[in-house]
Amino acid sequence: MTEYGPRPVDRRLPTDEARQLMTLVRDLAAREIAPTAAAEEEVGRFPRELFTLLSESGLLGLAYAEEFGGGGQPYEVYLQVLEELATARLTVGLGVSVHTLACHALAAYGTKEQRAEHLPAMLGGGLLGAYCLSEPAAGSDAASLTTRATRDGDTWVLDGTKAWTTHGGIADFYTVLARTGGAGAHGITAFLVPGDAEGLSAAAPERKMGMKGSPTAQVHFDGVRIGDARRIGEEGQGFAIALDALDSGRLGIAACAVGVAQAALDEALGYVATRRQFGRPLADYQGLRFMLADMATQVTAGRSLYLTAARLRDEGRPFTKEAAMAKLFCSDAAMRITTDAVQLLGGYGYTADFPAERYMREAKVLQIVEGTNQIQRMVIARHLAGPESR
């Protein structure tokens, strides 16, 4: 089994501060995350203490302004940090990505007073966030959600059920999209709901094929009452806020996918360098060398793709199409690379004694979350050829 961290870090980091940050992240990942990843994933344990450590280290708010307790780092740097965390353990990398997604609505659309009140604790106060958009009958068609928020004076009352919520039941706050008007995308509003709100509860976590350490659960809102001060943006603006957040969130998924793919490549490289068959190291066989070359090429291409989109975002330029391309390519590549890693390890790749099979199971979900890859193709095609005529 190859330990996390043997490869050199070859990063295009823009500042000395960013390079020092990456050194900190790799040291933390090697010391605190990677050693327990396999054992904790096997029993389905969520490492909440690691997220407290990440918060104390300033790693839960990297992409947000220092004014509100964030790290003030460009997305280009944040995503590379995310990749390193996912290489050590996807539950941690994806968890940071989801937390960052949950903070986006308030950071981008909240009032100055709302941001001053809530963001410092969300970004650096040890809190953990979750994002509630999908529902049991509204997955890819998020505009058809039915969770409703009804106004009652200066308060709102939320009723409904959200599905596939990462950190559902353990989050300290939830960014919730709920219907406040008529049908369709224009009747949706965003809210910030505290995790201990009366009437909020979570179902038992889903039993998943991978990422067993990351709880995914339905979240129920039964007469949850919150003040209008927790409404984010204008009434009816919620769907636009959600789409804006998902553009950035998809880049997080792309970076996590490259992290898993890199971990699988490292494992395969370590194995073929030491395993001997017919008197020669496996690494001497051209067929296997070509597989490794293809795997490494896909990892590097995926990293370049998500960084290109991140730089567009950092420059304030449109990046929706590029984010969809990055999420599509990187997650599909991760699925191919982890499958090839299992193949290169032969029978050992199919056993839980080596992490290759875990990487393969984990890679699958990255083709589904934050918009399936079929949805990504629709987004890309609309930017290329315009909306469908119907």
N, C-alpha and C positions, 0 to 999 in steps of 0.2 A: 504494500500500500504506500502510495506517495504522500508525504506530508505536505501540508499547505506551505507555500512560501519558498521553494527552492529556486524558482526562476528569477532572473533579474527583472527589475521594474524599468521598462522602457516607455516612458510617458511623455507626451507633449504638454507639459504643465507650464502655464504662462508666467508664474512668479516663483521666487524662492519660498514665499509663504506656502504656496500650494505644494511645492515639493516636500517641504517639511511636514505639511499636513498628511501627505501620502505615506511618508515614512512612519508617522504616528499610527495611521490606520493599519498598515501592514503589520506593525509590531503588535497592536491590539488584537488584530484578527488572529495572528499566529499564537498569541499567548492566551487569549480569553475565549475565542469563538471556535476555531477549528478543532482543538483537542476533544471537545465534548459533543461535536456536531452529530456524529453517527449514532452514539448511544442515546442522545436525547431525541433525535428524530425517530429512532426505533420505538421508543416508549411514548412518543407524542407529547413531550414536555416543552412548553413555551418558556424561553429564557427571559423572563421579565427583567431579571437583574442585569442582563446585558444591555437592555434598552435604557435602564437607569444609568449605567456606566456610559453609554453612548451620549446620553443627554448631558451628563456631567462633563464629558469631553468635548462638548460643543458640536456633536455630529448629527443631531436631530434637526438642526435648523440651518444647515450650511447654505442653502440657496436663498435665504431670506435676509432682509436688511439687518445690519448690526443695531440700528436704532431700536428695534423691537426684540433684541436678544438673539438674532440670527448670526450666521457666520459671515455674511456678506460675500460669499464666493460665487463666481459665475457658474452657470449650469454645466459648463464644460468640465469644471473641476468636481462639482458635486457628483456628476454621473460616473466619473472615474473612481471616486470613493465608493459609490454604490456598487460598482463592478467588483471592487476588491472585497467588500463585505459579502457579496453573493458568491464569490469564489470560495470563501471560507465556509459559508452556510447560507443557503437561499432563504431560509426562514428569517434570517436577520436582514439580509439585503432587501428582500421584498417588503419586510416590515417597515424599514426605514422609508422605502418608496411610498408605501401606503400612508404612513404618517405625514410625509411631505405633501402628498395629494390632499389629505384631510385639512391641512393648514392653508392650502392655496386659496380657497374661496375668501376666507377672512383677510388674508394678506393682500389679495389683489382687489377685492371689491368691498371690504369693510370700511366703515368710517374711521377717521383718525382716532376717535374716542374708543371704538370697538377694538381696534388694533392695540391701542395702548393698554386696554383693560385685559385682553385675553392672550395676545401673542407671546409676551415674555414667558408665561407659564407653559404655553403650548410648545414653544421652540427650545426652551432651556430649563424648564422647571420640573422635569421628570415625568411629564404627562405623556400619554400615548393616545393617538387619534385613530379614527376609523372613518370610512367613507360609505355613505348609504345612498346608492342610486338604484341598483338593480332590485327587482322584486321577483317573486315566484313566477309571475306571468308576464314580466316585463324585463327581459334580459337585453338582447341586442336592440330591441325596440323600446328604448328607455323613455321615449316621449309618451308612451302609453301607461306610465306608472299611475297607481291609484291611491297610494298613501296620501291622506288628505290633511291639510292644516286649515282649521276653521278659526276665523278671527272672533275673539270675544273681548271687546273693549281694547285694552292695551296688552292683551295676551293672545296667544295662539294655542289651539288644542290639536295635537297630532294623533291620528289614528291610522293604523295600517301595519304592514309587515314588509321589511326589507330582507333580501336574500343575498347569499354569497358575500357576507360582510367579513372581511379580514379583520381580526381583533374583535369580532362581535362577542359581546359579553364580558370583555376584559378592558375595553377602551375607556379612557377617562373623558373623552368627548367624541361626538359624532357630527360630521357634516352631513346633513340630511336634505335631500331633495323631495319636496312634497307638493301636492297639487293644491293651489289656492284659488284657481279660476276654472275656466271651462276645459274641454278636452284639448289635447295637443300640446305642443312644446311651449306655447306662450302662456299656459296656465300654471307654470311650475315656479316655485320659489325656494330659495336656499335658507337653511337655518343651522345654527350652532346649538347642539343639544348636549347638556352635561351627561356624563355616563351614569350618574346617580339619580337622574330625574325620576320622580315618582311615576309609575306606569310604564317605564321602560324595562324590558326584560329580553333575554336571549334564549333561544332554543339550544339543545345539546349541539355541540360542534359536529359538522359534517364528517363522515368517515371517508377520507380521501386516499387515493392511491399514492400520493406523494405529499411532501410538505406537511407531514403529520404533526410537526411541532408548532405549526402556525394555525391557530384556531380560526375556522371559517364557519359562521353560524347565521341563522336567521335572527333578525332583531325585531321585536314587537313593540309597537307604540300603542298603548291603550289609554287614551285620554291624557297623554303627556302634555303638560301645560308649561309654556315658556313665555317670557316677556317679549314684546315687540323689539326690544333692544338686541335680541338674539337673531333677528332676521338679517340675513346678509344680502346686500344689494336691494334693488327695487322689487316690488311684487311683480311676478311674471318674468323676472330676469334669470330665474334659476337654471333653466336649460342651457342658456348661453354660458352661464358661469360653469356649468358642468362640462360642457364641451371644451371650454378653454382649459380647465383643469386637466382633462383627459389628454390633451395634446402633450402637456408636460409629463403627465403620468406615463404615457406610452414610451417616452424616452427612458423613464426609470425602468420599465419592463425590459426594454432593449438592453440597457446596461446590465441588468440582472441576468438576462439570457447569455450575454457574452461572458459573464462571470462563471456561470455553470458550465458553459462550453469550454472555457479555459481550464477549469478544474478537471473536466473529463479528459482534455488533451494532456494535461500534466500527468494524470494517472496513467494514461495509455503510454506516454513516453517513458515514464519510469518503469513500467512493466516490460515493454519490449526491449529495453536496454539491458535488463538483468535476466530475463527468461531465455533459456537456451533450448533449441530443438535441432535434432540431427547434427549435433556438434557445433552449432553456430548460434550466436545471439539472434533473437527474432528480428532485431533492428537491422540485420544484414539482408533480409529478404526484400526484394524490390517491391513486391506487391503490397507489403505492409508499410514500407517507406512512402509509397505513393498515397496510401490512405492517410498517413500522418501529415503529409504535405498538403493534402486537400483540407484536412481538419484545421491546420494552422492558418491556411489561406482564408478560410471562412471566418475564423476568429478575428483575424486582422481586418478583414473587410467589414465585418459587423461593427467592430470598434470604430472604424473610420466613418461609417454611416451614422452612428448615433452622435459622434462628435461633430460631424458636419451640421446636423440638425441643431445640436446644442449651441453651436456658434451663431447660427441664424437667430436663435432665441435670444442669446446674449446681446446681439446687435439690434434687437427690437424689430426684426424682420419676420414676415410670415414663415411659419415652419410646419403647418399642419400636414401637408403632403409628405414632407421629409420625416416627420415623426412617425407617420403611418408606415412609410417605407422601412424605417429603422426597426420598428416593432415587428413588422412582418418578416423581414429578412433575418434579424437576429434570433427570433424565437424559432423560426423554421430551421435555421442553421444549428441552433442548440439541440434540437431534436435529432438532426442527422448526426451531429458530432457525438452526442452521448450514445446513440445507437451504435456507431462505429467503435466507440471505446469499449462497449460491452463485447462486440465482436472480436476486437483485438485481444482482449483478455481471455477469450474462449470460455471454457466452463467456469473459470473463476469469475468472469464478468457477470455471470448469472447468479452468483452467490452474494449474500449479504456480508461476507467477510471482506469484500472490496467495495468501495463506494460507487463504482461505475453504474451498477443497477439503480442506486438511489438517484444519481444524477439523471439517468434516463427517465425515471418516473417523475422527477421534479420538472424536467424540461417540458413535459407535455402541457402542464397547466399554463405555461407562458404563451402558448399558442391560443389560449382561451381568454385569459383575464384582460380587463380594460379594453374590451373590444376584440372579438375573435379575429383570426387572420382573414376570414372571409369579409368581415366588416372593413378591415384595413384595405383590402383590395378595392372595395367600393369607394372608400374615401380617396384613394389614389386615382382611381378611374374618373371620379367626378372632377378632380383637379386637371386631369389630362383632356377629357372629352366633354366636360360639362355634365349637368344633371341629366338623369334619365328623362326621356321625352314624356313619359306618363306621369 
